[in-house]
Amino acid sequence: MAEVLEFRVPTGNGRTLLVLGLESDASEHALYLTFSTFGLVYSVRVHRNASVAGPGYHAFVKFYSARDARRAQSTCNQQPLFQKSPLKVSMCTRQRAFPDQVLALNSNKCKDLANYYLGFNGWSSRIITLQNISGFEEGENEEEETRTSHSSQYSKYLCIQELTISQHGVCTRGVGVAELQVDPSQEFVTAIHNIQKLAVHRALSDAFQKILFIVLENGKVAVEYSSPQEDLIDCLTEEDLKGLVQVTDLSLSAQNPIGEEEILSDLSMDGE
């Protein structure tokens, strides 16, 4: 059977394993190395057991693919793996507080997923435009007056980035908007660089949201363009996009929510 993978934070019990019987909280790296042999792992979280459960630790290992998670569970259950005593590995049945909430992957995670299934040369991206749009949107005047009355100021950048997967004939674009407070005590060039970098990463993440990976049982991958409605960004010419600041009917706020680690990981990057 084919499995559909989106560039979203994996959800659902079928993708998460519960690992019991860990002897040390230092096993996070060992867990990642062990379970990565079965497929791409999204996250590993190790926690100390509650006092009623006795000493030791347990962990949650989340995969992108439910198929990989099932294979890992059946192979690793009741095996010692990297410690002396065997581990109990089961499918996680804990329900999320908000099971319907779907978060977009940040750009780093998008790259990991694309590289795993397509290879490092299987996709490419380029920046079409990166513009300063501070104070452009209507209705910001009053807010801007309040902001500039303080010693710091806000800068906002818009990035449009094109994503191409040539082998599968897929080309799409994404929009990223970033706004950060620039403190006078901070080096101005560094602050602007961080804002631009964040907009670039958000644009790449937004572009990846429009495609799906269809992974077949034999490991082959098909790529499909999947946008819920006609996308203005994908329809406009490159010349139109470079003059996007003049387009007043384009919503700059309709961005998909990003995972909680997005800002920290994006600003820690050295650039594209």
MOTA-V842703 format. One line per field, one symbol per residue. psi: psi as a letter, one per 40 degrees, with the letter a starting at -180 (. if undefined). burial: + if it has 16 or more other C-alpha atoms within 10 Angstrom, else -. A space follows every 10 residues. Layout:
psi=???
burial=???
This chain:
psi=iihhhifihh iideehihhi eheieeeddd ddddeeeeih hdihhhiiii deeiiaiiih hhidhddddd dddddehfid beidiiihhi hhehiidgde hhhiiidddd dddddddeid eeiiiihdih ihfhediiee dddddddeei diiiihihhh ihhhgddefh hiiihhhhhi hhhdeihddd dddddddddd ddddddddee iihhhideei hihihghdih hddediiddd ddfddeheeh heegiiiiid edddddeeie i.
burial=---+++++++ +-++++++++ +++---++-- ++--++-+++ ++-+-+-++- -----+++++ ++++++++++ -++--+++-- -----+++++ ++-------- --++++++++ ++++--++-- --+-+---++ +++------- ---------- ----++++++ +++++----- ++++++++++ -+-------- ++-+++++++ ++++++++++ +++++----- +++-+----- --+------- ++-+------ ----++-++- -+---++--- --
